[in-house]
Amino acid sequence: MSETFSFDQLPSFLVEALKEQKIEQPTDIQIKMIPEALAGQNLIARSQTGTGKTLAYLLPALAKVNKENKNLQVVVLAPTQELAMQVVDVARSLTEKESIVIGSYIGGANINRQIEKLKKQKPQLAIGTPGRLLELLEQKKLKLHEVQVVAVDEADRMMAERPSWEATMQIAKRAGRDTQFLFVSATIPKDFSEQVADAAPFVVQLEAEGSLVNTEKVEHLFIRADERDKIDVARRLIHAENIEKGIVFVNQLDKVSETAEKFSYKGIKTLPLSSDQSKHEREHALRSFQKGETHILVASDVAARGLDLDDVTHIIQLDAPSNSDSYLHRAGRTGRMGKSGTVVTLIDRRSEYKLDKYRRDLKIELAERILARGKLLTK
C-alpha cells in the first residue's frame, strides 16, 4: 500500500469529523487496514496500543452504515466495559453530525434498562462486551440478520479469557456468511486463523511497522531492589523523576490498594485501579488522573489493558511481569502517538532471569539505573 493514502477514501462526514479533531495523517496501521477493510476483506491486524487501532476499524465500519436502513449493521466487541465505553466515545465523536444510532451494551450495566431502550429504538451500530451482547441476542432483543461488519478489539485478550472468546465466536457464527470480520490485536495469537475459521474462513494478516514496543521514544530501564524495599524505591523514583502522570503496576490484585495507600501516606497523590473496584470507583480514578488531580495510578494488568490514557510519562513495574506480552501491554501505556516515555522495572534477585526474556522476545535494550542523591543515575 502506498504511503500516499489519505482519509479521502472515506465518506465526507468522516473526513470532516477527522478534520475537526485535527487528525489529518493516517498512522501506519490505518494506512494498511482502512483500504483493505473498505474493500471487504476479513482482517486480523497487529499493532501495538497507541497507534490508532480504534480508528483503523471504526472508520471503515462506519463507512458501511446505510443511514436509511434502521436495522443493526455493525457490531464492535471489546473485552472490558472501560474499553467498550471508550470506543462508544470515539464513535459518537465521529458521527456527531450524522443520524447514525449508536447503542452501548456492557455487562455490569442494567440489562432491563438496555432492553427498554431497545424497544424504543434499535441501534445501527452496537458496541459492547461479548457476554452482554450475546445475552441480548439470545433474548431476541437484537438481531444480526443485516449486520455487515463485526469488529473485535483486543482479540488476543479476548482469546485469553475463555467466556469472552466463546461469546465472541457465538456472535460471529450467528452473523452469517457474508459478514466482514475485523480483528485488531497487540499480538497475533498462535493458530488465530484456525480459531476463527468457522466464522471467517479467509483472514488476511496485517502488521503495522515498527517493533512491538516503542523503542524510539521510550526508554526501558531497570533498578535492582529487594522485595521488601520496592515500595520505598518506587516512592523515591516518583520524587526523583517528579512524576505527575505515571502508572505503577503490581502483579497481585491484593497489592493494588495496599501499595496505593502507602504512596498516599507518603504524600503522593495516588489512587488504585483494579478489577475488584466498582465501575464507579474505576471511572472516578481515571477521571481524576486525566484531570491531573491524581499523579499516580496503582494498577493491575486487567484494569489497565485497553485504557486510552494521554500523556503518561512513566510506567513503573513494581513487580516484573510474568511474560513478555504483559510487559508489552504495560509499556504501551506510555510513548503513545509519538510522545516520549520511560518504563522502569524493579528487579529482585529471583526475577533477574526475566530481563533476558524481555530483551530476547521484545528486542529491547534494558539499561540499569540506580537511585542516589535524589536522582536517577546511570550505574
C-alpha positions in Angstrom: 0.0 0.0 0.0 1.5 3.3 -1.0 2.2 6.0 1.6 0.0 8.5 -0.2 -3.2 7.0 1.2 -5.2 9.7 3.0 -8.6 9.6 4.6 -10.2 10.7 1.3 -11.5 7.2 0.5 -13.9 7.6 3.4 -17.4 9.3 3.2 -17.2 13.1 3.6 -18.9 13.2 7.0 -16.0 11.1 8.4 -13.3 13.2 6.7 -14.9 16.3 8.2 -15.1 14.8 11.6 -11.4 13.8 11.4 -10.5 17.4 10.3 -12.4 18.8 13.3 -10.4 16.6 15.6 -7.2 17.7 13.8 -6.5 14.1 12.5 -5.1 14.6 9.1 -2.4 11.9 8.6 -3.3 8.3 9.0 -1.0 6.1 11.1 0.7 3.1 9.7 -2.0 0.6 10.8 -4.7 2.9 9.3 -2.8 3.2 6.0 -2.7 -0.6 5.8 -6.1 -1.5 7.2 -8.6 1.0 6.0 -8.4 0.4 2.2 -8.4 -3.4 2.8 -11.4 -3.1 5.1 -13.3 -0.8 2.7 -12.7 -3.5 0.0 -14.5 -6.0 2.2 -11.5 -8.2 3.3 -11.6 -10.2 6.6 -8.6 -8.9 8.6 -6.5 -9.5 11.7 -4.3 -6.5 12.2 -1.4 -6.4 14.7 -0.4 -3.0 16.0 0.7 -2.0 19.5 -1.6 0.1 21.6 -1.5 3.9 21.0 -1.1 3.5 17.2 -4.6 4.4 16.2 -6.2 0.9 16.0 -9.7 2.1 17.1 -10.0 4.4 14.1 -8.4 1.7 11.8 -11.5 -0.5 12.2 -14.2 2.1 13.2 -13.8 4.3 10.2 -14.3 1.6 7.5 -17.1 0.0 9.6 -18.9 3.4 9.9 -18.4 4.0 6.2 -20.5 0.9 5.5 -23.6 2.0 7.5 -26.5 2.8 5.4 -28.3 5.6 7.2 -31.7 4.8 5.6 -31.6 1.3 6.9 -32.7 1.4 10.6 -31.5 -2.1 11.4 -28.3 -3.2 13.2 -25.4 -3.1 10.7 -22.2 -3.0 12.6 -21.2 -4.8 15.9 -18.0 -3.9 17.8 -16.9 -6.2 20.6 -14.4 -5.2 23.4 -13.1 -7.2 26.3 -13.8 -4.7 29.1 -16.5 -2.3 30.0 -14.0 0.6 30.0 -12.7 -0.1 26.5 -16.2 -0.5 25.1 -17.2 2.9 26.6 -14.0 4.5 25.1 -15.0 3.1 21.7 -18.5 4.5 22.1 -17.0 7.9 22.8 -14.8 7.7 19.6 -17.8 6.5 17.5 -20.0 9.3 18.9 -17.3 11.9 18.2 -17.2 10.7 14.5 -20.9 10.7 14.0 -21.9 13.9 15.8 -23.4 15.5 12.7 -24.8 12.2 11.3 -28.0 10.4 12.3 -26.3 7.1 13.0 -27.8 5.4 16.1 -25.2 4.0 18.4 -26.0 1.7 21.3 -23.7 0.6 24.1 -24.3 -2.8 25.7 -21.9 -3.6 28.5 -22.0 -6.2 31.3 -22.3 -4.5 34.7 -25.0 -2.1 33.4 -28.7 -2.8 34.0 -29.9 -5.1 31.3 -33.6 -4.2 31.8 -32.8 -0.6 31.1 -30.9 -1.6 27.9 -34.0 -3.7 26.8 -36.3 -0.8 27.4 -34.2 1.4 25.2 -34.1 -1.2 22.5 -37.9 -1.3 22.4 -37.9 2.4 21.6 -35.0 2.4 19.1 -32.8 -0.1 17.5 -29.1 0.8 17.0 -27.4 0.8 13.6 -24.0 0.3 15.4 -23.9 -1.8 18.6 -20.8 -1.6 20.8 -20.4 -3.8 23.8 -18.9 -6.7 25.8 -19.4 -10.1 24.2 -21.3 -11.7 27.2 -24.0 -8.9 27.3 -24.4 -8.7 23.5 -24.9 -12.5 23.3 -27.5 -12.3 26.1 -29.5 -9.7 24.2 -29.3 -11.8 21.0 -30.5 -14.9 22.8 -33.4 -12.9 24.2 -34.1 -11.7 20.6 -33.8 -8.1 21.6 -31.1 -7.6 19.0 -31.0 -9.2 15.5 -27.9 -9.8 13.4 -29.6 -10.6 10.0 -28.4 -7.3 8.4 -25.0 -7.0 10.1 -22.3 -6.2 7.6 -19.3 -5.8 9.9 -18.2 -7.4 13.2 -15.1 -5.8 14.7 -13.3 -7.4 17.6 -10.9 -5.2 19.6 -8.0 -6.6 21.6 -8.6 -10.1 20.0 -5.6 -11.6 21.8 -7.0 -10.6 25.2 -10.5 -11.9 24.2 -8.9 -15.3 23.3 -7.1 -15.4 26.7 -10.5 -15.2 28.5 -12.5 -18.3 27.7 -16.0 -17.0 28.4 -15.4 -13.8 26.3 -14.0 -15.7 23.4 -16.8 -18.3 23.4 -19.4 -15.5 23.4 -17.5 -13.7 20.6 -17.5 -16.9 18.5 -21.2 -17.4 19.2 -22.0 -13.9 18.0 -19.7 -14.4 14.9 -21.4 -17.6 13.9 -24.8 -16.0 14.2 -23.8 -13.1 12.0 -23.9 -15.2 8.8 -21.6 -15.9 5.9 -21.4 -12.5 4.2 -20.4 -10.6 7.3 -16.9 -9.0 7.3 -14.7 -9.6 10.3 -12.1 -7.1 11.5 -9.9 -8.3 14.4 -7.3 -5.9 15.9 -4.7 -7.0 18.4 -1.4 -6.0 20.0 -0.2 -9.6 19.4 -1.5 -12.2 16.9 -2.1 -15.4 18.9 -0.9 -18.7 17.6 -3.3 -20.5 15.2 -5.5 -17.5 15.1 -6.8 -18.1 11.6 -7.8 -21.7 12.6 -9.5 -20.5 15.7 -11.8 -18.1 13.7 -12.1 -20.3 10.6 -15.7 -21.3 11.4 -16.9 -17.7 11.3 -14.3 -16.1 9.0 -12.8 -18.7 6.6 -10.2 -16.4 5.0 -8.5 -13.9 7.2 -5.6 -11.7 5.9 -3.0 -10.7 8.5 -1.6 -7.2 8.5 1.2 -5.9 10.7 2.0 -2.3 11.5 5.5 -1.1 11.0 7.9 -0.9 13.9 8.8 -3.2 16.8 6.3 -4.5 19.2 7.5 -2.0 21.8 8.1 1.7 21.1 11.9 1.8 21.4 12.4 5.1 19.6 10.8 7.4 22.1 10.6 5.1 25.2 13.5 4.3 27.5 13.4 0.8 29.1 15.3 0.8 32.4 15.6 -1.4 35.5 16.6 -0.9 39.1 17.7 -3.7 41.3 15.6 -3.8 44.5 14.9 -6.3 47.3 11.2 -7.3 47.5 10.8 -5.6 50.9 12.2 -2.3 49.6 10.3 -2.0 46.3 7.6 0.4 47.5 10.2 2.7 49.0 12.3 2.6 45.9 9.2 3.4 43.7 8.4 6.3 46.0 11.9 7.7 45.7 11.8 7.2 42.0 8.5 9.1 41.7 10.1 12.0 43.6 13.4 11.8 41.7 11.7 12.0 38.3 9.0 14.4 39.6 6.3 12.2 38.0 2.9 13.9 37.5 1.4 11.2 35.3 2.6 7.7 36.0 1.2 4.2 36.4 2.6 1.7 38.9 1.9 -1.9 38.0 1.7 -4.8 40.5 1.2 -8.4 39.8 -1.1 -9.3 42.6 -4.6 -7.9 42.9 -4.4 -7.7 46.7 -1.3 -5.5 46.5 -3.1 -2.7 44.5 -4.9 -0.9 47.4 -2.0 -1.6 49.8 0.6 0.0 47.5 -1.7 3.0 46.8 -2.3 3.6 50.5 1.4 3.5 51.2 2.1 6.1 48.5 -0.8 8.3 49.7 0.6 8.1 53.3 3.9 9.5 51.9 2.1 12.4 50.3 1.9 11.2 46.7 -1.4 11.8 45.0 -2.3 8.2 44.3 -5.4 6.2 43.5 -5.8 2.4 43.0 -7.3 1.0 39.7 -8.3 -2.7 39.9 -10.9 -5.1 38.6 -12.0 -5.5 42.2 -13.4 -2.0 42.2 -16.9 -0.9 41.2 -17.3 0.7 37.8 -18.0 4.0 39.6 -14.7 3.8 41.5 -12.7 3.0 38.4 -14.3 5.9 36.5 -13.5 8.2 39.4 -9.8 7.1 39.4 -9.5 7.6 35.6 -11.2 11.0 35.6 -9.1 12.2 38.5 -5.9 11.0 36.7 -6.8 12.6 33.4 -7.5 15.9 35.2 -4.2 15.8 36.9 -5.6 15.7 40.4 -4.1 12.2 40.8 -0.4 11.8 39.8 -0.1 8.0 40.2 -2.4 5.2 39.4 -1.5 1.8 41.0 -3.0 -0.8 38.7 -3.4 -4.4 38.0 -2.9 -5.7 34.4 -6.6 -6.4 33.9 -7.7 -2.9 34.9 -5.2 -1.2 32.7 -5.5 -3.2 29.4 -7.0 -1.2 26.6 -7.1 2.1 28.6 -6.5 5.1 26.4 -4.8 7.5 28.8 -3.0 10.5 27.3 0.4 11.8 28.3 1.5 9.1 30.7 5.2 9.8 31.1 6.3 6.9 33.3 5.4 3.2 33.8 6.9 1.7 37.0 6.7 -2.1 37.3 6.8 -2.8 41.0 6.8 -6.5 40.1 8.4 -7.7 36.8 5.6 -9.1 34.7 5.4 -12.8 34.3 5.6 -12.8 30.5 6.7 -10.5 27.6 3.1 -9.9 26.4 2.3 -8.4 29.8 5.4 -6.2 29.5 4.3 -5.1 26.0 0.8 -4.1 27.2 2.1 -2.2 30.2 4.8 -0.4 28.2 2.2 0.5 25.6 0.6 2.9 28.1 3.4 5.4 27.6 5.0 6.8 24.5 1.7 7.0 22.7 1.3 8.8 19.4 4.9 9.7 19.1 5.4 11.1 22.6 8.4 10.0 24.8 8.1 7.9 27.9 10.0 5.8 30.4 9.4 2.2 31.6 11.2 1.3 34.8 11.1 -2.3 36.1 12.1 -3.0 39.7 14.0 -6.3 39.7 14.8 -8.6 42.7 17.2 -11.5 42.5 14.5 -14.0 41.9 13.2 -12.2 38.8 16.6 -11.4 37.2 16.2 -14.1 34.6 13.2 -12.2 33.2 15.3 -9.4 31.9 16.9 -11.7 29.3 13.5 -12.9 28.3 12.2 -9.3 27.6 15.3 -8.5 25.7 15.0 -11.6 23.5 11.2 -11.5 22.9 10.7 -7.8 22.6 14.1 -6.8 21.0 14.6 -4.0 23.6 17.7 -2.5 25.3 17.2 -2.6 29.1 19.6 -0.3 30.9 20.4 -0.4 34.6 19.9 2.7 36.7 20.5 3.5 40.4 18.8 6.0 42.7 21.3 8.2 44.5 21.2 11.7 46.0 17.5 12.0 44.9 18.4 11.4 41.3 18.1 8.5 38.8 21.6 7.9 37.7 23.4 5.6 35.2 25.2 2.8 37.0 
